[in-house]
């Protein structure tokens, strides 16, 4: 039984880790929307090549940060790499802000690269920290609810732009919203992170005190890696194409002065945010059945969009179907954020999570470019349907042959549990 003061200390550490992680995921969504939303501005949207570059440079940088920082988080520590990424992200958001104010495309794109690289770099150490420091019974809750703040951050950025357009704010006023939000959330996250501690499981492994754990004996890493790689390609590409590519390519800035493009992004992220708010209730039923449900829902909702294409001139109907589709995309995302750290080996959890993102990193710009080559909306939706189908097939394979991980304890029976999050 822990003493009262020990319980109190653990509660504070849990709060600090939760706050810093929420802030980081919020920033991730916030900065991920900058490139797509910037296409609604004339100094970007008027040039097709710049539109494509603005759409792909952020995700490429984000995935690269995932891989590089993920690997280093296994070597230098979860908290250390999280903190470094958080500070350098703040530098990137200042560069973005300066580029927007001066309509300087070089600075804007450079800032997007810096901010996305380091905000992407935060993801593997955060997911590793949460998974390693939370109790088994509540791990699914934290791994589903905290990452959902990326959707909230992205939706807020899109809302800022809608507010900026509707009330005809000046670029400087919009910039105050951007830089103010980014700076405040970053500083709060840094302060909270400084008050937290690094993963004790990671420290034990680095010190050779926990080289053999139940998680490392769990097995099926090869199959798990393949399944999660297919999940990442299916979920990220369908989400990215529908939330960020569809609007700028097929509803360009000339329609409603760019406002409809941003409205579509806002609706997509709002749908994902809604689903993320209650997804923990479903994911804790079982990781395997939840993944099948998520990808099956993605297939059905995308098929509904395809069937209703001739009626999608009704924008309300189209936005409703988009919202539903993005809800299932969020369920698929939650399936990933829970299963990736649970299926990863303890000693390489950060690198495992990061390397999985290599596959969407390679395929996303290819499909984004293909979307600009004049394909029809019907062909675009069919591509999404195929991607969802691949994810569904992978989820069924894992349901039949994979291990259920919702009750998996990362530590062996000889190790005393030291969860930070209750």
N, C-alpha and C positions, 0 to 999 in steps of 0.2 A: 504494500500500500504506500503510495507516495505521500509525503508530508504535504501539509496545506500550502506551504510556501513554494514547494516544487510544482504543485498543480498550477499555482498562480503564475509562476514563471513560464510554464509551458503554454498557458493560455495566451500570455502576452506575445510570445514568439509566434504562436499560431496566428494571431491577429496581424502581426507585422508581415508575415509571409503572405497572408491572404491579401492584404491591402496592396503590397508591392506587386503581386502577381496580377491582381485585377487591373491595376494601373498600367502595367506593361501590355496586357492583351488589349486594353482600351486603346492604347497608343498604336498598337499594331493595326487595328482596324481603321483608326483615324488616318494614319499615313498611307495605308493601302488604297484609300479612296482618292488620294490627291491626284495621281496620274489620270485615272479615268474621268474624274470631275473636271480636271484642267482642260480636257478636250472641248468642253462647252465654252471656253474662252477663245476669242477670235485669234489671239496671237499663237494659239496652238491648233485649234479646230479648223482653221482655214487651210492648213497644209496637211494633206493625207499622210505623208511620210512621218510627220511629227505626231500625228494621231496614233499611228501604229507604234512608234517609239515610246510615246507616253503610256501606252497600254501594256507594253511588255517589259520595259526597263525595270519597273518596280518589282514585279514577281520574280524576274531573273535575279535581281539583287537580293531579294528576300530569301529565295531558296539557297543562294550561295552562302548567305549568312547562316542559315540553318545548318548547313553542312560544316562549314569551317568552325563556327563557334560551338556547335554541338560536339565536335571531336575534342576541341580544347577544354570543354566543360568536364570531360572525363579525366583530363590531365591536370588542369589547374583548379578545378572546383566549380560546383554549380553556382554558388553565390558570387564568386569572383568574376566569372564570365558574364553573369547576369548584370552585375553592377557596371562593368566596363561597357557593355552594350547599351545600357540605359543612358549613361553619360554621353557616349558618342552619338546616340540617336538624337539627343537634344541638340547637338551641334548641327546635325543634318536638317532638323526641322527649322532652325534659324536660317540656314542657306535656302531652303525651300521658300520661306517667307520673303526673303530678300529678292529672290527670283520672281515671285508673283508680283510684288510691289513694282518692280522695275520692268516687268514683262521681258525678263531676260531668260530665254529658253535654255541657255547653257547652264546658268546657275540653278534654274528650276530642276532640270534633269539631273544635274550633279547632286543637288540636295535630296532628290528622290532616291538616287542610288545609295547615298550615305545612310539616310533615314531607314530605308527598307532593309539594307544589309544588316544593320544592327538591331532593328526591331525583329527581323527574322531570326537573328542570332539569339534573341532572348528566349525563343520558344523551347528549344531542347532543354536548356537548364531549368526553365520554369516547370515544364512538365515533369522532368526528373525530380526536381525538388518536391513538388506537390505529391507525386506518387510515392516517393521514398519517405516523406515526413508525415503523411496522413495515415490515420488508422484504416485498417482493411475495410471496415464496415462503412466508412464515409469517403473512401477514396473515389468511388464513382461519382459522388456528389460534387466534390471539388474539381475533378477532372472534366466535368461537363459544364458546371455553372461558371467557373472562372474564365475558361476560354471564350465563353459566349460574349464577354465584354468586348471582344474584337468586333463583333457585329454591331454592338451598341456604339462603339467609337466610329465605325465607318458610317453608320446611319446618321450620327450627329454631324459629321463633316458634310455629308450630303445636305442635311437640313440647314446647316450654316449657309451653304451656297444658295439654296432655295430662298432663305431669308434675305440674303444679300441681293438676289435678283429681284425679289418681290418688292422690297423696300428701297431699291436703287441705292444701296449703300456704296460708298466709295471703296476703291481697292484697299486704301489704308485702313478703313474701318473693318473690312473683311479680314485683313491681315492681323488686326488686333485680336479678333476672335480666334484665328488660327494659332498665332504664336502664344497668346495668353493661355489657351487651353492646353497646348502641348507643353509649355513650360511649367504650368502649375501641376499638371498630372505627373510630369517627369520628376519634379522636385519632391512631391509627396511620395512617389514610389521609391526614390533614392533614400529619403529619410527612413521610410518603413523598412527598406531592404537592409540598411545599415544596422537597424535594431534587431534584425533576424539573424539566424545562424546558418551555416552551411549544412548540407545533408550529413547527418551523422553516419548513415550507412555508407556514403561515399568515403568519408574519413576512415572508417573501419577497413574498407577494402583497400584503400591506398596504404594503410599501415600494416596490411597483411593480417588483420584480425578477423576478417570475414570473407576469406577467399572462396569458400564453398557455401553457398546458400541454397535454400529451397528453390528460389527463382532460377539460379544458374543450373539447377538440375531439372528444370521444368521441361526442357527438350523442345523439339519441333521448331527450332529457330529458322531452319531453311524454309519450311513451308510457311511459317508465320511471316517471315520477311517478304516472301513472294506475295502472299495474300494482302499484307499491308501496303505493299508497293502498288498493287492493282487498285486497292482502296484509294490510295493517294492520287493516282492518275484519274480515276473515275470521279472522285468527289471534288478535287480541286479544279479540274478542268471544267466539269459541268457547272460548278459554282462560278468560276471565273468567267466562263463564256456567257452564261445567262445574266450574271449580275453586272459585269464590267465591260464585256465586249459587245453584246447584243445592242445596247442602247447607242453607244457612239457610232457604230457601223451602220445600223439600220434605221436609227432615229437621230440623225446628225444634228449639229448645233443650229442649223437653219430652221428646224422645227421648234416653234415656240421660243426662239432665241436661246436654245440650249436647255431650257428649263425642263422639258420632258425627259431628256437624257438623264438629268440628275434625279428627277422624280422616280424614274425606273430603278436607278441605283438605290435610292432611299427605300422604295417599296421592297426591293429584293432583300436588303439588309434588315428591314423591319420584320419581314417574315422569318428570317433566320433568327433574329433576336427573340421573337415570340416563342419559337420552337425550343431555343436554347434555355429559355426560362423554366421549362418543365421537363426537359429531356432526362434529367436525373431520375425522375420517377420511372421511366421506361428502361433506361440502361441498366439499372440495378436488378431488373428482372432476370437478366442474363445477357452477357456480351454477345454471344453467338446469335441468339434469336433476335436481339435488337438490331444487329447489323443486317440480317435478312430483311427485317421490317423496313429499315431505313432505305436500302437500295431498291427494294420492291416498290416502295412508295415513290421513289424517284423515277422509276420506269413508268409507273402508272400515270403520274402527274405530267411527265414529259409526253407520254402518248396522248394524254388529253389535250395538251397544247397542239400537238400535231393534227389531231382529228378536228380541232376547232379553229384551225388556221384561217379558214375562209370567213370566220366570224370575228376575227381578232381586230377588225377595224373598230369594233366596240372596245375602246381603250379601258373601260372599267372591267370588262370581262378579261381582257388580256392581263391587266395588272393583278387581278384576283388569282388567275392561274399561275402567274409568276410568283406571287406571294406563297401559294401552296407548294409550288415546286421548290422554292428556297427553304421552306420549313423542313422538307425531307432532306435537302442538302445539308442543313444543320444537323439533323439526326445522324447522317452519314459522317459528318465532321466529328460529332461526339463519339461515335463508334471508333473513330481513329484516335482521338485524344485520350481515350481510356485504354484501348488495346495496345497502342504503340509502347507506352512505358511499361505496361504489364507484361508484354511479350518480350521485352528487351532484356538481355543479360545485365545483371547489376553493374558489372565492371565497365560496360560500354553502353550504358543507357543513352547518354547524350548523343554519342556518335551514331548509334542505331537509329534514333529518331531523326537525326539530321540527314543521314545518307538516304533514307527512304524518300526524302524529298528531291533527290536527284532526278527521279523519273518524271514527275510533273514539270521540273525545271527545264528538261529537254523538250518535252512535248508541248508545253503551253505556248511558247512563241511560234511554233510551227502551225498550230491550229489557229492562233490569233492572226498570223499572216494569211493563212488560207481563207479566213473569214473576210479578208479585205479584197479578195480576188474576184468578187462579183457573184458569189454563190447566193442562191435564194434563201429566204427565211426558212422555207421547208427543208432545204438541204442542211441548213444550220441546225434545225431542231432534230433532224435525223442523226447528225453527228452526236448530239447530246444524248439521244436515245441509245445509240451504240455504246457510248461511254458508261451510261447508267447500267446497261445490260452486262457489261464486263464486271462492274462492281457487284451486281447481283449474283453473277456466276461465282465470283470469288467468295462471296459471303456464304453461299450454299455449300461450296467445297469446305470452308472452315467449319460450318455447322455440322457437317458429317464427319470430318477428319480432325478437326482442331480441338484444343483444350479450352474449357471454360475457365476464365481468369478472374471472375468477380470476387471470389473469396481467396485468391492467391496471396499468401504471405511471403514477402520478399526475403524474410529472414529464416534461418533454420531454427529448429526447435531448441537449440542450445543458446540462442541469442535472445536477450531480454528486449522486448518491444519498447521502442523509445519514440513513439509518435509525437509530433509537435501539434498537428491539427487533430482536434478531438474526434 
